[in-house]
Amino acid sequence: MKTNKGKLVEWFSAERMHEMSKNWLSDLNFIKDEQLFLEELITNYTQKIIDNNDLERAQTATTALYRTKRGNEKLINSLIKHEQELEVIVNGIDELEEENKYKKEHREFTSKISAFYHDYKAVKFEIFSLIKDLMKTDKMTHLIK
C-alpha cells in the first residue's frame, strides 16, 4: 500500500481484482433484474398513481430509474471489457505501463461502482416509498368503504 496526497491506495493482486470485478458484474446483473421489477411495479400502479395525483413524483422516479438503467448497462459493458484486459496483469510479460494503467482503471471502477450503488439505492428507495404510499392510500380507501 502507498499513500498518495493523504489517500490510501491499495494495490490489489490480479486474483483480487478479478474477484472484485466478478462480484460487481454479479451485483449489476442482479440490479438489472431488479430494475425490470421496479418498472413493472410502477406500470402495475399506474392507475393508482393517476388517481392519487402522484404523476409528477412517479415521472421523476421513472426518469431516475431509466437513468440508472443506462448507467448500469454502461458499467456492465465497461466491466466486461475491463475483465478481458486483465490478461495484461497475468500474462507474465512485464508491461509496467499497461499494468499501472489497468490498476488505475480498476481503482476508478471502485469509485464509479460505489457512486452507482448509492444513486441506485436512492432511486429504489423513492420508488418503494411511492408504491408504499399508494398502497396505504388504497388500504385506507378499502377501509372506508
N, CA, C and O atoms as a GROMACS GRO file, in nm:
protein
  580
    1MET      N    1   0.084  -0.118   0.000
    1MET     CA    2   0.000   0.000   0.000
    1MET      C    3   0.088   0.124   0.000
    1MET      O    4   0.196   0.126   0.060
    2LYS      N    5   0.041   0.226  -0.067
    2LYS     CA    6   0.112   0.352  -0.072
    2LYS      C    7   0.016   0.463  -0.032
    2LYS      O    8  -0.105   0.451  -0.049
    3THR      N    9   0.071   0.569   0.019
    3THR     CA   10  -0.013   0.685   0.042
    3THR      C   11   0.020   0.786  -0.066
    3THR      O   12   0.135   0.802  -0.106
    4ASN      N   13  -0.083   0.854  -0.111
    4ASN     CA   14  -0.068   0.950  -0.218
    4ASN      C   15  -0.154   1.070  -0.186
    4ASN      O   16  -0.277   1.063  -0.195
    5LYS      N   17  -0.091   1.180  -0.147
    5LYS     CA   18  -0.163   1.302  -0.112
    5LYS      C   19  -0.270   1.276  -0.006
    5LYS      O   20  -0.382   1.325  -0.017
    6GLY      N   21  -0.235   1.199   0.094
    6GLY     CA   22  -0.328   1.174   0.203
    6GLY      C   23  -0.428   1.062   0.177
    6GLY      O   24  -0.504   1.026   0.266
    7LYS      N   25  -0.429   1.008   0.057
    7LYS     CA   26  -0.521   0.900   0.025
    7LYS      C   27  -0.449   0.767   0.037
    7LYS      O   28  -0.331   0.756   0.004
    8LEU      N   29  -0.521   0.669   0.083
    8LEU     CA   30  -0.466   0.535   0.092
    8LEU      C   31  -0.494   0.464  -0.040
    8LEU      O   32  -0.610   0.452  -0.081
    9VAL      N   33  -0.391   0.418  -0.104
    9VAL     CA   34  -0.407   0.349  -0.231
    9VAL      C   35  -0.365   0.205  -0.210
    9VAL      O   36  -0.253   0.177  -0.168
   10GLU      N   37  -0.456   0.114  -0.240
   10GLU     CA   38  -0.428  -0.027  -0.220
   10GLU      C   39  -0.403  -0.093  -0.355
   10GLU      O   40  -0.480  -0.076  -0.449
   11TRP      N   41  -0.295  -0.167  -0.363
   11TRP     CA   42  -0.262  -0.240  -0.485
   11TRP      C   43  -0.312  -0.382  -0.469
   11TRP      O   44  -0.259  -0.458  -0.388
   12PHE      N   45  -0.414  -0.416  -0.544
   12PHE     CA   46  -0.472  -0.549  -0.536
   12PHE      C   47  -0.399  -0.645  -0.628
   12PHE      O   48  -0.343  -0.605  -0.731
   13SER      N   49  -0.400  -0.770  -0.590
   13SER     CA   50  -0.344  -0.873  -0.678
   13SER      C   51  -0.440  -0.893  -0.795
   13SER      O   52  -0.555  -0.849  -0.792
   14ALA      N   53  -0.391  -0.961  -0.898
   14ALA     CA   54  -0.475  -0.990  -1.014
   14ALA      C   55  -0.597  -1.073  -0.973
   14ALA      O   56  -0.707  -1.050  -1.022
   15GLU      N   57  -0.575  -1.168  -0.884
   15GLU     CA   58  -0.686  -1.253  -0.838
   15GLU      C   59  -0.792  -1.171  -0.765
   15GLU      O   60  -0.912  -1.190  -0.785
   16ARG      N   61  -0.745  -1.079  -0.682
   16ARG     CA   62  -0.837  -0.994  -0.605
   16ARG      C   63  -0.916  -0.902  -0.700
   16ARG      O   64  -1.036  -0.885  -0.683
   17MET      N   65  -0.848  -0.845  -0.797
   17MET     CA   66  -0.918  -0.757  -0.892
   17MET      C   67  -1.019  -0.836  -0.974
   17MET      O   68  -1.127  -0.787  -1.005
   18HIS      N   69  -0.983  -0.959  -1.010
   18HIS     CA   70  -1.075  -1.045  -1.084
   18HIS      C   71  -1.199  -1.076  -1.000
   18HIS      O   72  -1.311  -1.068  -1.049
   19GLU      N   73  -1.178  -1.110  -0.873
   19GLU     CA   74  -1.290  -1.138  -0.783
   19GLU      C   75  -1.379  -1.016  -0.765
   19GLU      O   76  -1.502  -1.027  -0.767
   20MET      N   77  -1.317  -0.901  -0.749
   20MET     CA   78  -1.395  -0.778  -0.733
   20MET      C   79  -1.480  -0.752  -0.858
   20MET      O   80  -1.598  -0.720  -0.848
   21SER      N   81  -1.419  -0.768  -0.974
   21SER     CA   82  -1.491  -0.745  -1.099
   21SER      C   83  -1.606  -0.845  -1.116
   21SER      O   84  -1.715  -0.807  -1.158
   22LYS      N   85  -1.581  -0.971  -1.083
   22LYS     CA   86  -1.687  -1.072  -1.091
   22LYS      C   87  -1.802  -1.037  -0.998
   22LYS      O   88  -1.919  -1.050  -1.035
   23ASN      N   89  -1.770  -0.994  -0.876
   23ASN     CA   90  -1.874  -0.957  -0.781
   23ASN      C   91  -1.954  -0.836  -0.830
   23ASN      O   92  -2.076  -0.833  -0.820
   24TRP      N   93  -1.883  -0.738  -0.883
   24TRP     CA   94  -1.952  -0.621  -0.937
   24TRP      C   95  -2.046  -0.660  -1.049
   24TRP      O   96  -2.160  -0.615  -1.054
   25LEU      N   97  -1.997  -0.745  -1.140
   25LEU     CA   98  -2.081  -0.788  -1.252
   25LEU      C   99  -2.204  -0.864  -1.202
   25LEU      O  100  -2.314  -0.846  -1.253
   26SER      N  101  -2.184  -0.947  -1.103
   26SER     CA  102  -2.296  -1.021  -1.045
   26SER      C  103  -2.398  -0.924  -0.984
   26SER      O  104  -2.518  -0.937  -1.008
   27ASP      N  105  -2.349  -0.829  -0.907
   27ASP     CA  106  -2.438  -0.729  -0.846
   27ASP      C  107  -2.512  -0.648  -0.953
   27ASP      O  108  -2.632  -0.625  -0.941
   28LEU      N  109  -2.440  -0.606  -1.055
   28LEU     CA  110  -2.501  -0.523  -1.159
   28LEU      C  111  -2.604  -0.602  -1.240
   28LEU      O  112  -2.706  -0.547  -1.281
   29ASN      N  113  -2.578  -0.729  -1.261
   29ASN     CA  114  -2.678  -0.812  -1.331
   29ASN      C  115  -2.801  -0.834  -1.244
   29ASN      O  116  -2.913  -0.839  -1.295
   30PHE      N  117  -2.781  -0.848  -1.114
   30PHE     CA  118  -2.895  -0.858  -1.023
   30PHE      C  119  -2.976  -0.728  -1.026
   30PHE      O  120  -3.099  -0.730  -1.032
   31ILE      N  121  -2.905  -0.616  -1.022
   31ILE     CA  122  -2.972  -0.485  -1.027
   31ILE      C  123  -3.050  -0.471  -1.157
   31ILE      O  124  -3.159  -0.413  -1.158
   32LYS      N  125  -2.996  -0.523  -1.265
   32LYS     CA  126  -3.065  -0.518  -1.394
   32LYS      C  127  -3.201  -0.588  -1.384
   32LYS      O  128  -3.302  -0.536  -1.432
   33ASP      N  129  -3.204  -0.704  -1.320
   33ASP     CA  130  -3.331  -0.775  -1.299
   33ASP      C  131  -3.422  -0.697  -1.205
   33ASP      O  132  -3.543  -0.689  -1.226
   34GLU      N  133  -3.363  -0.641  -1.103
   34GLU     CA  134  -3.439  -0.563  -1.006
   34GLU      C  135  -3.502  -0.441  -1.073
   34GLU      O  136  -3.615  -0.403  -1.041
   35GLN      N  137  -3.430  -0.380  -1.164
   35GLN     CA  138  -3.483  -0.263  -1.235
   35GLN      C  139  -3.605  -0.301  -1.319
   35GLN      O  140  -3.699  -0.222  -1.330
   36LEU      N  141  -3.603  -0.418  -1.378
   36LEU     CA  142  -3.720  -0.465  -1.452
   36LEU      C  143  -3.840  -0.480  -1.358
   36LEU      O  144  -3.952  -0.444  -1.393
   37PHE      N  145  -3.814  -0.534  -1.240
   37PHE     CA  146  -3.920  -0.547  -1.140
   37PHE      C  147  -3.976  -0.410  -1.102
   37PHE      O  148  -4.097  -0.392  -1.092
   38LEU      N  149  -3.888  -0.313  -1.080
   38LEU     CA  150  -3.932  -0.179  -1.041
   38LEU      C  151  -4.014  -0.114  -1.152
   38LEU      O  152  -4.113  -0.046  -1.125
   39GLU      N  153  -3.973  -0.134  -1.276
   39GLU     CA  154  -4.051  -0.084  -1.390
   39GLU      C  155  -4.190  -0.144  -1.390
   39GLU      O  156  -4.290  -0.073  -1.407
   40GLU      N  157  -4.196  -0.274  -1.371
   40GLU     CA  158  -4.324  -0.344  -1.370
   40GLU      C  159  -4.410  -0.297  -1.253
   40GLU      O  160  -4.532  -0.283  -1.267
   41LEU      N  161  -4.349  -0.272  -1.141
   41LEU     CA  162  -4.420  -0.224  -1.024
   41LEU      C  163  -4.487  -0.089  -1.054
   41LEU      O  164  -4.604  -0.068  -1.023
   42ILE      N  165  -4.411   0.000  -1.114
   42ILE     CA  166  -4.466   0.132  -1.149
   42ILE      C  167  -4.579   0.116  -1.251
   42ILE      O  168  -4.683   0.181  -1.241
   43THR      N  169  -4.558   0.030  -1.349
   43THR     CA  170  -4.660   0.006  -1.451
   43THR      C  171  -4.788  -0.048  -1.388
   43THR      O  172  -4.898  -0.005  -1.422
   44ASN      N  173  -4.773  -0.141  -1.296
   44ASN     CA  174  -4.890  -0.200  -1.230
   44ASN      C  175  -4.967  -0.100  -1.145
   44ASN      O  176  -5.087  -0.116  -1.122
   45TYR      N  177  -4.900   0.002  -1.098
   45TYR     CA  178  -4.964   0.102  -1.013
   45TYR      C  179  -4.998   0.231  -1.088
   45TYR      O  180  -5.030   0.332  -1.026
   46THR      N  181  -4.992   0.227  -1.220
   46THR     CA  182  -5.015   0.348  -1.299
   46THR      C  183  -5.151   0.411  -1.269
   46THR      O  184  -5.160   0.532  -1.250
   47GLN      N  185  -5.255   0.331  -1.265
   47GLN     CA  186  -5.389   0.386  -1.241
   47GLN      C  187  -5.397   0.452  -1.103
   47GLN      O  188  -5.455   0.560  -1.089
   48LYS      N  189  -5.339   0.389  -1.004
   48LYS     CA  190  -5.340   0.448  -0.869
   48LYS      C  191  -5.255   0.575  -0.864
   48LYS      O  192  -5.288   0.669  -0.791
   49ILE      N  193  -5.148   0.576  -0.940
   49ILE     CA  194  -5.063   0.696  -0.948
   49ILE      C  195  -5.145   0.812  -1.004
   49ILE      O  196  -5.140   0.924  -0.952
   50ILE      N  197  -5.219   0.786  -1.108
   50ILE     CA  198  -5.303   0.889  -1.170
   50ILE      C  199  -5.414   0.932  -1.074
   50ILE      O  200  -5.438   1.051  -1.057
   51ASP      N  201  -5.480   0.834  -1.013
   51ASP     CA  202  -5.589   0.864  -0.920
   51ASP      C  203  -5.544   0.949  -0.801
   51ASP      O  204  -5.620   1.032  -0.752
   52ASN      N  205  -5.422   0.928  -0.755
   52ASN     CA  206  -5.370   1.000  -0.638
   52ASN      C  207  -5.294   1.126  -0.674
   52ASN      O  208  -5.234   1.190  -0.587
   53ASN      N  209  -5.296   1.162  -0.800
   53ASN     CA  210  -5.223   1.281  -0.846
   53ASN      C  211  -5.074   1.275  -0.810
   53ASN      O  212  -5.014   1.376  -0.773
   54ASP      N  213  -5.017   1.158  -0.823
   54ASP     CA  214  -4.874   1.138  -0.796
   54ASP      C  215  -4.795   1.124  -0.926
   54ASP      O  216  -4.686   1.067  -0.928
   55LEU      N  217  -4.851   1.175  -1.034
   55LEU     CA  218  -4.789   1.157  -1.164
   55LEU      C  219  -4.650   1.220  -1.172
   55LEU      O  220  -4.556   1.160  -1.225
   56GLU      N  221  -4.636   1.340  -1.119
   56GLU     CA  222  -4.506   1.407  -1.125
   56GLU      C  223  -4.400   1.329  -1.046
   56GLU      O  224  -4.287   1.311  -1.092
   57ARG      N  225  -4.439   1.285  -0.929
   57ARG     CA  226  -4.347   1.207  -0.845
   57ARG      C  227  -4.308   1.076  -0.915
   57ARG      O  228  -4.192   1.036  -0.913
   58ALA      N  229  -4.406   1.012  -0.977
   58ALA     CA  230  -4.380   0.887  -1.048
   58ALA      C  231  -4.292   0.911  -1.171
   58ALA      O  232  -4.204   0.830  -1.201
   59GLN      N  233  -4.315   1.020  -1.241
   59GLN     CA  234  -4.233   1.051  -1.358
   59GLN      C  235  -4.089   1.078  -1.318
   59GLN      O  236  -3.996   1.035  -1.386
   60THR      N  237  -4.071   1.148  -1.209
   60THR     CA  238  -3.935   1.176  -1.160
   60THR      C  239  -3.865   1.045  -1.124
   60THR      O  240  -3.748   1.024  -1.158
   61ALA      N  241  -3.936   0.958  -1.054
   61ALA     CA  242  -3.878   0.829  -1.015
   61ALA      C  243  -3.849   0.743  -1.137
   61ALA      O  244  -3.745   0.676  -1.144
   62THR      N  245  -3.940   0.744  -1.234
   62THR     CA  246  -3.921   0.665  -1.355
   62THR      C  247  -3.803   0.716  -1.436
   62THR      O  248  -3.724   0.638  -1.489
   63THR      N  249  -3.791   0.847  -1.447
   63THR     CA  250  -3.677   0.906  -1.518
   63THR      C  251  -3.546   0.867  -1.451
   63THR      O  252  -3.449   0.832  -1.517
   64ALA      N  253  -3.545   0.873  -1.319
   64ALA     CA  254  -3.424   0.834  -1.244
   64ALA      C  255  -3.395   0.685  -1.264
   64ALA      O  256  -3.279   0.645  -1.275
   65LEU      N  257  -3.500   0.604  -1.267
   65LEU     CA  258  -3.481   0.460  -1.289
   65LEU      C  259  -3.420   0.435  -1.427
   65LEU      O  260  -3.327   0.354  -1.440
   66TYR      N  261  -3.470   0.503  -1.529
   66TYR     CA  262  -3.414   0.485  -1.664
   66TYR      C  263  -3.269   0.534  -1.671
   66TYR      O  264  -3.187   0.477  -1.742
   67ARG      N  265  -3.239   0.640  -1.597
   67ARG     CA  266  -3.101   0.689  -1.592
   67ARG      C  267  -3.010   0.582  -1.530
   67ARG      O  268  -2.899   0.558  -1.580
   68THR      N  269  -3.056   0.519  -1.423
   68THR     CA  270  -2.974   0.415  -1.360
   68THR      C  271  -2.966   0.290  -1.448
   68THR      O  272  -2.866   0.218  -1.445
   69LYS      N  273  -3.070   0.265  -1.526
   69LYS     CA  274  -3.063   0.150  -1.619
   69LYS      C  275  -2.954   0.173  -1.723
   69LYS      O  276  -2.875   0.083  -1.753
   70ARG      N  277  -2.949   0.294  -1.777
   70ARG     CA  278  -2.844   0.325  -1.876
   70ARG      C  279  -2.706   0.318  -1.810
   70ARG      O  280  -2.612   0.263  -1.867
   71GLY      N  281  -2.696   0.372  -1.690
   71GLY     CA  282  -2.569   0.367  -1.618
   71GLY      C  283  -2.526   0.225  -1.587
   71GLY      O  284  -2.408   0.191  -1.596
   72ASN      N  285  -2.622   0.142  -1.552
   72ASN     CA  286  -2.595   0.002  -1.522
   72ASN      C  287  -2.541  -0.069  -1.646
   72ASN      O  288  -2.442  -0.142  -1.639
   73GLU      N  289  -2.606  -0.047  -1.759
   73GLU     CA  290  -2.562  -0.110  -1.884
   73GLU      C  291  -2.420  -0.067  -1.921
   73GLU      O  292  -2.337  -0.148  -1.961
   74LYS      N  293  -2.393   0.062  -1.906
   74LYS     CA  294  -2.259   0.113  -1.936
   74LYS      C  295  -2.155   0.049  -1.845
   74LYS      O  296  -2.048   0.009  -1.890
   75LEU      N  297  -2.188   0.039  -1.717
   75LEU     CA  298  -2.094  -0.022  -1.622
   75LEU      C  299  -2.072  -0.170  -1.655
   75LEU      O  300  -1.958  -0.218  -1.651
   76ILE      N  301  -2.178  -0.241  -1.686
   76ILE     CA  302  -2.164  -0.383  -1.721
   76ILE      C  303  -2.073  -0.398  -1.842
   76ILE      O  304  -1.980  -0.480  -1.840
   77ASN      N  305  -2.098  -0.321  -1.946
   77ASN     CA  306  -2.016  -0.332  -2.067
   77ASN      C  307  -1.871  -0.294  -2.040
   77ASN      O  308  -1.779  -0.359  -2.089
   78SER      N  309  -1.851  -0.189  -1.962
   78SER     CA  310  -1.715  -0.146  -1.928
   78SER      C  311  -1.643  -0.251  -1.844
   78SER      O  312  -1.524  -0.277  -1.863
   79LEU      N  313  -1.716  -0.310  -1.750
   79LEU     CA  314  -1.655  -0.412  -1.664
   79LEU      C  315  -1.619  -0.539  -1.742
   79LEU      O  316  -1.516  -0.601  -1.716
   80ILE      N  317  -1.702  -0.576  -1.837
   80ILE     CA  318  -1.671  -0.692  -1.920
   80ILE      C  319  -1.541  -0.667  -1.996
   80ILE      O  320  -1.454  -0.754  -2.003
   81LYS      N  321  -1.529  -0.549  -2.052
   81LYS     CA  322  -1.406  -0.511  -2.124
   81LYS      C  323  -1.287  -0.510  -2.027
   81LYS      O  324  -1.179  -0.558  -2.060
   82HIS      N  325  -1.310  -0.454  -1.910
   82HIS     CA  326  -1.205  -0.446  -1.807
   82HIS      C  327  -1.158  -0.587  -1.769
   82HIS      O  328  -1.038  -0.611  -1.755
   83GLU      N  329  -1.251  -0.678  -1.752
   83GLU     CA  330  -1.217  -0.817  -1.718
   83GLU      C  331  -1.133  -0.881  -1.829
   83GLU      O  332  -1.038  -0.955  -1.801
   84GLN      N  333  -1.168  -0.852  -1.952
   84GLN     CA  334  -1.093  -0.910  -2.065
   84GLN      C  335  -0.951  -0.856  -2.071
   84GLN      O  336  -0.860  -0.923  -2.120
   85GLU      N  337  -0.932  -0.735  -2.022
   85GLU     CA  338  -0.800  -0.674  -2.023
   85GLU      C  339  -0.712  -0.719  -1.906
   85GLU      O  340  -0.595  -0.681  -1.898
   86LEU      N  341  -0.767  -0.798  -1.817
   86LEU     CA  342  -0.691  -0.847  -1.702
   86LEU      C  343  -0.569  -0.928  -1.746
   86LEU      O  344  -0.473  -0.943  -1.671
   87GLU      N  345  -0.573  -0.979  -1.866
   87GLU     CA  346  -0.461  -1.058  -1.918
   87GLU      C  347  -0.330  -0.980  -1.911
   87GLU      O  348  -0.223  -1.040  -1.896
   88VAL      N  349  -0.337  -0.849  -1.921
   88VAL     CA  350  -0.216  -0.765  -1.913
   88VAL      C  351  -0.142  -0.791  -1.782
   88VAL      O  352  -0.019  -0.787  -1.778
   89ILE      N  353  -0.217  -0.817  -1.677
   89ILE     CA  354  -0.157  -0.838  -1.545
   89ILE      C  355  -0.102  -0.980  -1.531
   89ILE      O  356   0.002  -1.001  -1.469
   90VAL      N  357  -0.172  -1.077  -1.588
   90VAL     CA  358  -0.137  -1.218  -1.562
   90VAL      C  359  -0.059  -1.286  -1.674
   90VAL      O  360  -0.028  -1.404  -1.664
   91ASN      N  361  -0.028  -1.214  -1.781
   91ASN     CA  362   0.036  -1.279  -1.895
   91ASN      C  363   0.185  -1.310  -1.875
   91ASN      O  364   0.246  -1.374  -1.961
   92GLY      N  365   0.242  -1.266  -1.765
   92GLY     CA  366   0.382  -1.297  -1.736
   92GLY      C  367   0.482  -1.206  -1.805
   92GLY      O  368   0.602  -1.216  -1.782
   93ILE      N  369   0.434  -1.117  -1.889
   93ILE     CA  370   0.521  -1.022  -1.958
   93ILE      C  371   0.521  -0.892  -1.878
   93ILE      O  372   0.416  -0.842  -1.839
   94ASP      N  373   0.640  -0.839  -1.854
   94ASP     CA  374   0.649  -0.713  -1.780
   94ASP      C  375   0.609  -0.596  -1.870
   94ASP      O  376   0.687  -0.551  -1.955
   95GLU      N  377   0.488  -0.551  -1.850
   95GLU     CA  378   0.438  -0.434  -1.922
   95GLU      C  379   0.392  -0.335  -1.815
   95GLU      O  380   0.272  -0.312  -1.796
   96LEU      N  381   0.489  -0.277  -1.748
   96LEU     CA  382   0.462  -0.195  -1.631
   96LEU      C  383   0.362  -0.082  -1.659
   96LEU      O  384   0.272  -0.058  -1.579
   97GLU      N  385   0.379  -0.015  -1.770
   97GLU     CA  386   0.290   0.096  -1.803
   97GLU      C  387   0.146   0.048  -1.821
   97GLU      O  388   0.052   0.111  -1.771
   98GLU      N  389   0.128  -0.063  -1.892
   98GLU     CA  390  -0.006  -0.119  -1.914
   98GLU      C  391  -0.066  -0.171  -1.782
   98GLU      O  392  -0.185  -0.154  -1.756
   99GLU      N  393   0.017  -0.233  -1.701
   99GLU     CA  394  -0.030  -0.284  -1.572
   99GLU      C  395  -0.075  -0.170  -1.482
   99GLU      O  396  -0.180  -0.179  -1.418
  100ASN      N  397   0.003  -0.064  -1.478
  100ASN     CA  398  -0.034   0.052  -1.396
  100ASN      C  399  -0.163   0.117  -1.448
  100ASN      O  400  -0.247   0.161  -1.370
  101LYS      N  401  -0.176   0.122  -1.579
  101LYS     CA  402  -0.298   0.176  -1.639
  101LYS      C  403  -0.420   0.091  -1.598
  101LYS      O  404  -0.525   0.145  -1.564
  102TYR      N  405  -0.403  -0.040  -1.601
  102TYR     CA  406  -0.512  -0.130  -1.563
  102TYR      C  407  -0.549  -0.111  -1.416
  102TYR      O  408  -0.667  -0.104  -1.381
  103LYS      N  409  -0.448  -0.103  -1.330
  103LYS     CA  410  -0.474  -0.085  -1.187
  103LYS      C  411  -0.542   0.049  -1.159
  103LYS      O  412  -0.631   0.057  -1.074
  104LYS      N  413  -0.500   0.151  -1.230
  104LYS     CA  414  -0.562   0.283  -1.215
  104LYS      C  415  -0.709   0.276  -1.256
  104LYS      O  416  -0.797   0.330  -1.189
  105GLU      N  417  -0.734   0.210  -1.368
  105GLU     CA  418  -0.871   0.193  -1.416
  105GLU      C  419  -0.954   0.115  -1.313
  105GLU      O  420  -1.071   0.146  -1.290
  106HIS      N  421  -0.894   0.016  -1.252
  106HIS     CA  422  -0.965  -0.064  -1.152
  106HIS      C  423  -1.003   0.021  -1.031
  106HIS      O  424  -1.114   0.011  -0.979
  107ARG      N  425  -0.910   0.105  -0.988
  107ARG     CA  426  -0.941   0.195  -0.876
  107ARG      C  427  -1.055   0.290  -0.913
  107ARG      O  428  -1.141   0.320  -0.830
  108GLU      N  429  -1.055   0.337  -1.037
  108GLU     CA  430  -1.162   0.425  -1.083
  108GLU      C  431  -1.296   0.352  -1.083
  108GLU      O  432  -1.400   0.410  -1.050
  109PHE      N  433  -1.294   0.224  -1.120
  109PHE     CA  434  -1.417   0.145  -1.116
  109PHE      C  435  -1.470   0.136  -0.973
  109PHE      O  436  -1.591   0.139  -0.952
  110THR      N  437  -1.381   0.125  -0.878
  110THR     CA  438  -1.423   0.118  -0.738
  110THR      C  439  -1.508   0.239  -0.702
  110THR      O  440  -1.612   0.226  -0.638
  111SER      N  441  -1.463   0.356  -0.743
  111SER     CA  442  -1.538   0.479  -0.716
  111SER      C  443  -1.668   0.485  -0.796
  111SER      O  444  -1.773   0.522  -0.742
  112LYS      N  445  -1.661   0.449  -0.924
  112LYS     CA  446  -1.780   0.453  -1.009
  112LYS      C  447  -1.889   0.359  -0.958
  112LYS      O  448  -2.006   0.394  -0.952
  113ILE      N  449  -1.847   0.239  -0.920
  113ILE     CA  450  -1.943   0.139  -0.872
  113ILE      C  451  -2.007   0.188  -0.742
  113ILE      O  452  -2.128   0.177  -0.723
  114SER      N  453  -1.926   0.240  -0.654
  114SER     CA  454  -1.977   0.290  -0.527
  114SER      C  455  -2.078   0.403  -0.549
  114SER      O  456  -2.184   0.405  -0.487
  115ALA      N  457  -2.046   0.496  -0.637
  115ALA     CA  458  -2.137   0.607  -0.667
  115ALA      C  459  -2.266   0.555  -0.731
  115ALA      O  460  -2.375   0.603  -0.700
  116PHE      N  461  -2.252   0.457  -0.819
  116PHE     CA  462  -2.370   0.400  -0.883
  116PHE      C  463  -2.460   0.332  -0.780
  116PHE      O  464  -2.582   0.352  -0.781
  117TYR      N  465  -2.402   0.251  -0.692
  117TYR     CA  466  -2.481   0.184  -0.588
  117TYR      C  467  -2.557   0.286  -0.504
  117TYR      O  468  -2.676   0.268  -0.475
  118HIS      N  469  -2.489   0.392  -0.467
  118HIS     CA  470  -2.552   0.497  -0.386
  118HIS      C  471  -2.671   0.559  -0.461
  118HIS      O  472  -2.779   0.575  -0.405
  119ASP      N  473  -2.649   0.594  -0.586
  119ASP     CA  474  -2.754   0.655  -0.668
  119ASP      C  475  -2.871   0.558  -0.687
  119ASP      O  476  -2.987   0.597  -0.673
  120TYR      N  477  -2.839   0.435  -0.718
  120TYR     CA  478  -2.944   0.335  -0.743
  120TYR      C  479  -3.027   0.310  -0.617
  120TYR      O  480  -3.149   0.297  -0.624
  121LYS      N  481  -2.961   0.302  -0.503
  121LYS     CA  482  -3.035   0.279  -0.378
  121LYS      C  483  -3.133   0.393  -0.351
  121LYS      O  484  -3.244   0.370  -0.301
  122ALA      N  485  -3.093   0.515  -0.383
  122ALA     CA  486  -3.182   0.630  -0.363
  122ALA      C  487  -3.303   0.620  -0.456
  122ALA      O  488  -3.416   0.650  -0.415
  123VAL      N  489  -3.281   0.579  -0.579
  123VAL     CA  490  -3.391   0.564  -0.675
  123VAL      C  491  -3.485   0.453  -0.629
  123VAL      O  492  -3.607   0.469  -0.630
  124LYS      N  493  -3.428   0.342  -0.590
  124LYS     CA  494  -3.509   0.229  -0.543
  124LYS      C  495  -3.591   0.268  -0.420
  124LYS      O  496  -3.708   0.234  -0.410
  125PHE      N  497  -3.529   0.340  -0.329
  125PHE     CA  498  -3.600   0.386  -0.210
  125PHE      C  499  -3.718   0.475  -0.249
  125PHE      O  500  -3.827   0.460  -0.193
  126GLU      N  501  -3.697   0.565  -0.343
  126GLU     CA  502  -3.804   0.656  -0.385
  126GLU      C  503  -3.920   0.578  -0.448
  126GLU      O  504  -4.037   0.608  -0.422
  127ILE      N  505  -3.888   0.480  -0.530
  127ILE     CA  506  -3.994   0.401  -0.594
  127ILE      C  507  -4.071   0.322  -0.489
  127ILE      O  508  -4.194   0.320  -0.491
  128PHE      N  509  -4.000   0.257  -0.399
  128PHE     CA  510  -4.069   0.181  -0.294
  128PHE      C  511  -4.152   0.274  -0.204
  128PHE      O  512  -4.260   0.237  -0.159
  129SER      N  513  -4.100   0.391  -0.178
  129SER     CA  514  -4.173   0.488  -0.097
  129SER      C  515  -4.302   0.531  -0.168
  129SER      O  516  -4.408   0.540  -0.106
  130LEU      N  517  -4.293   0.556  -0.296
  130LEU     CA  518  -4.411   0.593  -0.376
  130LEU      C  519  -4.515   0.481  -0.372
  130LEU      O  520  -4.633   0.506  -0.347
  131ILE      N  521  -4.471   0.360  -0.398
  131ILE     CA  522  -4.564   0.246  -0.401
  131ILE      C  523  -4.623   0.221  -0.262
  131ILE      O  524  -4.742   0.190  -0.250
  132LYS      N  525  -4.542   0.235  -0.160
  132LYS     CA  526  -4.591   0.217  -0.022
  132LYS      C  527  -4.701   0.319   0.008
  132LYS      O  528  -4.804   0.284   0.066
  133ASP      N  529  -4.678   0.444  -0.031
  133ASP     CA  530  -4.779   0.547  -0.008
  133ASP      C  531  -4.908   0.516  -0.084
  133ASP      O  532  -5.018   0.536  -0.033
  134LEU      N  533  -4.893   0.466  -0.206
  134LEU     CA  534  -5.011   0.430  -0.285
  134LEU      C  535  -5.086   0.314  -0.221
  134LEU      O  536  -5.209   0.311  -0.219
  135MET      N  537  -5.012   0.218  -0.168
  135MET     CA  538  -5.074   0.104  -0.102
  135MET      C  539  -5.148   0.147   0.024
  135MET      O  540  -5.257   0.098   0.054
  136LYS      N  541  -5.089   0.240   0.098
  136LYS     CA  542  -5.156   0.291   0.219
  136LYS      C  543  -5.286   0.362   0.182
  136LYS      O  544  -5.389   0.343   0.246
  137THR      N  545  -5.279   0.443   0.078
  137THR     CA  546  -5.398   0.515   0.033
  137THR      C  547  -5.505   0.416  -0.012
  137THR      O  548  -5.623   0.432   0.019
  138ASP      N  549  -5.463   0.315  -0.085
  138ASP     CA  550  -5.555   0.213  -0.133
  138ASP      C  551  -5.618   0.137  -0.016
  138ASP      O  552  -5.737   0.107  -0.016
  139LYS      N  553  -5.537   0.107   0.083
  139LYS     CA  554  -5.586   0.036   0.202
  139LYS      C  555  -5.688   0.123   0.276
  139LYS      O  556  -5.792   0.074   0.321
  140MET      N  557  -5.658   0.251   0.289
  140MET     CA  558  -5.749   0.343   0.357
  140MET      C  559  -5.882   0.352   0.281
  140MET      O  560  -5.989   0.357   0.342
  141THR      N  561  -5.874   0.354   0.150
  141THR     CA  562  -5.995   0.360   0.067
  141THR      C  563  -6.081   0.237   0.089
  141THR      O  564  -6.204   0.247   0.099
  142HIS      N  565  -6.018   0.121   0.096
  142HIS     CA  566  -6.093  -0.003   0.120
  142HIS      C  567  -6.153  -0.007   0.260
  142HIS      O  568  -6.261  -0.063   0.279
  143LEU      N  569  -6.085   0.049   0.358
  143LEU     CA  570  -6.136   0.050   0.494
  143LEU      C  571  -6.257   0.143   0.508
  143LEU      O  572  -6.349   0.117   0.585
  144ILE      N  573  -6.254   0.251   0.432
  144ILE     CA  574  -6.364   0.348   0.437
  144ILE      C  575  -6.491   0.289   0.376
  144ILE      O  576  -6.601   0.316   0.422
  145LYS      N  577  -6.475   0.208   0.272
  145LYS     CA  578  -6.592   0.151   0.203
  145LYS      C  579  -6.664   0.054   0.287
  145LYS      O  580  -6.764  -0.003   0.243
   0.00000   0.00000   0.00000
